């Protein structure tokens, strides 16, 4: 064994094993991260569509009141539209 060598074969083997483990663990973690992001995006989009559908259904049922409200320039507490 030479004393001037920086890395011995044991050190080299340890570094190769460490690199192999790091690479093998990073692929499943990256996949899990991408999949979780995709699932969360789908859920948020689904909830947004549900909320928009609910609002449109309410507006369709009470379109006359909404039309009055949208045409009102100033809204005071005394107006009948205030509670709407």
MODELLER restraints for C-alpha pairs under 7 A, 6 or more apart:
rsr = mdl.restraints
at = mdl.atoms
rsr.add(forms.Gaussian(group=physical.xy_distance, feature=features.Distance(at['CA:59:A'], at['CA:66:A']), mean=6.68, stdev=0.5))
rsr.add(forms.Gaussian(group=physical.xy_distance, feature=features.Distance(at['CA:69:A'], at['CA:81:A']), mean=6.46, stdev=0.5))
rsr.add(forms.Gaussian(group=physical.xy_distance, feature=features.Distance(at['CA:75:A'], at['CA:82:A']), mean=6.70, stdev=0.5))
rsr.add(forms.Gaussian(group=physical.xy_distance, feature=features.Distance(at['CA:76:A'], at['CA:82:A']), mean=6.62, stdev=0.5))
